[in-house]
Amino acid sequence: MPSKPQIKIPATYMRGGTSKGVFFRLSDLPEKAQSPGPTRDNILLRVIGSPDPYQKQTDGMGGATSSTSKTVILSKSTQPDHDVDYLFGQVSIDKPFVDWSGNCGNLTAAVGAFAINSGYVPQDRIPENGTAVVRIWQANIRKTIIANVPITNGEVQETGDFELDGVTFPAAEVQVEFMDPADGEGSMFPTGNLVDELEVPGVGTLKATMINAGIPTVFINAEAVGYNGTELQDDINSDPKALAMFESIRAHGAVKMGLIQNIEEAAARQHTPKVAFVAPPAGYTASSGKKINASDIDVLVRALSMGKLHHAMMGTAAVAIATAAAIPGTLVNLAAGGGDRTSVTFGHPSGTLQVGAEAKEVNDQWTATKAIMSRSARILMEGGYAYQMRPEP
């Protein structure tokens, strides 16, 4: 019996921040996959190795975690004054599902480098030595992001001495600016409140800050659910009851934020919103063995992604943290000591991260103008992905 035909699709495997993903140029995808739909999703699922009931993604490029089960599609920008359109797909590990509802802030650092290497940035804007400014249109949330990419001898510089907790080796620093980072349309605080009473059956009524900035995020106090904010991955991920509790909080938060109409829809929207818990500064030992002192940080934050505690911090959630910290009265701001601030250093399971944000109140509505953080990126492998064609659904 003859084998099904195969096609080879050019692809690049990249690390961006604390995430990894497979990058494609839109024009390199099969014609039917150049538009949203089952063909595109099926290709990306197969590339990553999902769905995998063993949750290992052994037969794909995924790394069996939310931060390594990611895909990116880039194209010459259709927007004025932008270089590249960036579309992000979060691939489920054990389900046949690609979530297109949000952005990946970590991989944004790699988008800038990929855009330069792919010729999306005009050559006259790439210095021989210095910094190339890449103007990115984030197509999932329809926002502008600026990546400042270091250049040496006319090429993207990947090596350097910038250290990012959650990444083993130092690299060149890429500063990323999220412009007007409130996610989607409407208010940055969709309920109109900085702090809400969130009723979660089986858990209770929790104080929650629900914000659309970087990515929709539900913040709760760690102590309200029996934690202190210094937990590492295994403390949460080895506890099925804890994971079920956080998923219930996330789902009820999604309904209150207007992202879904009922709880049942949450299963089809795994990427957003995120759920995170915060606490005042305290010392702890990070997953790397690094000692974090209470004086090193302003606030403790732990966040879950795709149903598991993240090993560090999602880039988009870091934007939400920075924005919420800049607004007096939110749970993040209060845990950080309250008051006005334009930057925050928070402790996460792998160490610390400093991120800045600018927020202002206009006509009794809070808005964020910009959030800034530093990341790094590098190419892990370039080549072609061999995809076995399937009958069209």
N, C-alpha and C positions, 0 to 999 in steps of 0.2 A: 504494500500500500504506500503510495507516494506521500512524502512529508508535505505539510503545509508550507507555502512559500514564506521566505523571510525577507525582511527589509533591514537595512542598516541606517541608523539615524545618528548623525554627528551629535555628540554630547560632551559636556564637561562636568566633572565632579569637583565641587568646590566646598571649602569651609568658609563660612562667614560668621564672625563672632564665635558663639558657642554652638552653632548649628552646622550641619552639612546638608547639601542638596545636589540634585542632578539638574544642570542648566541646559536649556535648549534654545536655539534661535527659532522663532515661529516659522520662518521660511524653510527651515530644514525638516519640519514635521510633514508627514503625509498630508496631502491636500485636505482630506476630510477631517483630519485632526487639527487643522489650522483654525477651526471654529469650535466653540464650546459644544460638548455633547459626549455621548457614550464612547465614540471612537477615541477621542482624546483621553478621556478618563481611563479607558481600558489599557491604553499604551502606558500611561504613567503608573497605573497600578502594577503592571507587569514589570516595568523598569525597577520599581522599588521592591517588588517581591511580595505584593499584597493581593488578596487577603491571605494571611498565613495563620492557620489554626494553632501552629506551634509558637507563634509570636516571636520568631527569630529572623524572619526575612532572609533566610539562608540563600534562596534562589533569586536574589535581587540586590540592588544597591543600598537598600535601607539598612539602618543599624539597630532596628528593633526598639527605638525610643522615639518620642515625639520630635525631638530635636534633630534626628537623623533620618526621618521619614518624610522628606520634603522634595518638592520639584519647583522649578522656576522656568517660565517661558518669557523670552525677551524679544522685542522687535523695535525697529525704528519708530520713534514716538510719533503719534498722530496728533499730539497736543502742541500748540505754539510754545516756543521758548523752552522746550524740553528735548532731551537727547534720546531717551529710551523709555519704552513702556514696559513695566515690570508686573508680571502676573504670577501670583504665588498659589501653589496647590499643596495643601497639607494632606498627606496620604495616611489613611487609617492603616493600622498594622494588621488587624485581624478581621476587618470588614471590607467589602468591595465599595469603598467610598472615598472620594476626593473632596475635601472641604475647601471651597473657594471664597469663604465669607470674610477672610481677614488677611492681614499682612504678616510677613516675618521680618522683624526689625534686624535680627542678627544677619540674615542673608543679604540684607540691603548693602552691607559693606562689600560683599562680593559682587553685587550687581554693578557697582561702579567700575570695578576692574574688568568684568566681563564685557561691559559696554565699550570700554576703550579697546580691548583686545579684538572685539568684533567689528570695529570700525563705525560704531554708532556715534562716536564723538568726533567732530571735525578735527583734522590733524592740526590746524592752526590754533586750536585751543589746548593742545597738549604741549606743555613746555619741555624743553630738553632736560631741564632739572628743576624741580619745584613741585607744585601741586596742581593737578587737573581737577577742575570743578565739573562734576557730572550732574546734570539735571534730570532727575528720575520722576516719571509719572507712575505712581503706584495705582495700578488699574483696579485692584480689588476694592480699595476704599476711596479711590479718586482723590488722591492727595499728592502734593509735591514733596520730594525728599532730595536733599543735596548731599552728595558724597564727595568728600575732599580726598582724592586719591594721590598718594605720593608717587612721583615720577623720577627716575634716574636714567640718564642717557636715552631719553625718549621712550622708556618702557616702564610699565607698572613695577613699582618696587614692593616686593613682598617681605623681604627679610628686614629685621630691625630689632630694637630692644624694648618695644612696647609690650608690657605684660598684662594679660587679661585673665583674671581668675576664672577658672573653668576651662582654660586652654593651656595645654602643657608647655608649649614652646613659645618664646617671644617672637614678635613679628613687627612689621611696619604698622604704624598707627594710621587708621582711617577715621577721620571725624565725620559723623553723620548728623545732618540737621533735618529734623522732621518739622516741616512748615505747616502751620495751622493744623496741629495734630489731632484735633477733635475728629473722631472717626464717624464717617457717614454724615447724614443730614440731621438737622434738629439740634437740640440742646446738648451741651457737653455732659450735663447731668439730666438724663432723660426723664427722671421723676420730678425734676425741679428742686430737689433737696440735696444738700451736701451729705446728710446722713438720713437714712430711712430705717424704719422698722420692717425687717424682712421675716415673714412668717414661713417657717420650713417645718412641715409635719414630721414628727419624730425627733426633731432637733430643738425646736423652740422658736422664739422670736429674737432675732439677732439684729444688732445695729449693723448697718452696712452702708458703705459709700460705693455707689454705682456710677462709673464714669466712662464716657466714650472719649478716650484720648490715647492715640497709638493703637489701642485695641480695646474693645469693650471689656471692662474688668469689674468684678465684684470684690470689694475689700471688706473683710471682717476682722474683728479683734481675735488674736490667738487665744487669749484666756477664755473667751466666750465658748470655745469648743474644746477646751481642755489642753491647750498647748501653750508653749512659752515663746515660740518664734525662733528657737535655736535648733529645731529639728533638722535632721539630714534625710536623704531620700528613703533609706530603709525604714526609718521610724514611721513613715506614712505609707509607703508603697507595699510594705509587707503586711499591712493591716486592711483586709477587705472591708471591714465595717467603716473604717475611716474614709476609704476611697468612696464607698457608697454614700457616706454622709456629705462629702464635699461635692459629689456629683449632684446630689439632691439640692444642695445650696446653690450650685451653679445653675441648675435648671430653673429653680424658682426665681433666681435673680434674673435670668434671661426673660422670663415672662414679665416680671416687674419692669424691666428695661424696655419692653416692647419689641424685643428681638424675635420672639416666637409668640404664638397665640396660646399654646397649651404645653404642658410638661412633656407630653409624648414627642413633641417636635425636637426636643433637645438632643435626642439620639442622632438626628440627622444634621446637627450643627455642633460638632464636637470641638471645633477649633475656637469658637467664640460663644459666649464670653469666657474669659479666664476667671478663675477664682483664686484669691490670695488672702493670706492672713498676716497681720502686722502686730508688732510689739515694740515697746521701748528698748533702747540699746541694752545689750548684755553680752558678756564674753562667751565664746564657744570655740570649739576646734572644728575647722572646716574639713570637708571630705578629703582634701589633700594633706591634711595634718597641720595646716597653717593655723597658728593661733590668732584669733580675732579678739581684740580687746573692746570693751564697751566704748572706750574713748576713741576708737577708730571709726565708729559709725554714728549715724544720726537715728537710725531706725532699723529694725529687723523685718525682713519680708520673706515669705515663702510662698511660691505660686505653683499651681497645678496646670499642666497642659496635656490635653488629650487623655485626661483621667488619671494622670500620675504626677507626683511631685517632681518638678523640673530640677535637674542637677545643678543649675546655676540660676539664670534669669532670662526669660524671653526678652528680646530687644524691645518689642512693642509694649510688653508689660512694664519694662523699665521707663518707657515714656509715660505710661499711665501713673506709675509711682511718682515720677518727678513732677508731673502736672498736679496730681492730688496733693503732694507735699507742699506745693507753692500756694495752695489755696487754704487760708485759715479756716479751721473748723471741720475739715474732712478727717476721717479716721487715720489716714496716713500722716497728715499734718500734726494731729494731736499726739500720735505715738512718737513723732519726731520732736516733740517738745512744744509744738504750736508756734504761732507767729508767722511773720513774712520770711520767705526764703526764695532764692533763685536757683539753688542747687541742693542736692541731697546725696549723702553717701549711705548706702544701705548694705546690710549684711545678708547674704544669700548662702545656700548650702556649700558653694565652692569658694566663697571669700567675700569680697566687697566690690562695689561698683559705684562710681560717682556719675551722676547725670544731672543736667541742668534743664530748667524750663522757665519760660516767661508766661505769666498769666495775668489777666486784668479783668475787672468787673465793669461792664458797660450796660447801663439800663437794667441793673439788678440781675444781669446774666453774666456768668463767668465764661471767659474764652481764653484759649491758649494760643499764643502767636508762634511759639517755636519751642522745640525740645532738642537738646544736643547731647550726644554721647560719643565716646570713642570705641571703636572696634578694630578688628584686623581681619584679613582674608588672604587666602592663597588657593591656587589651583592644586588639587590633589591628583587629578588624572584627566587627560584629554583623549578622546577616541570616538568610537562609534558604538551605538547600542544595537544589537541584533534583535529584532522583534519578530516573533512568529505571528503571521497574520491570522486573525480569527474571522469566522463568518460575522457579517454585520448583524447587530441586534435588530 
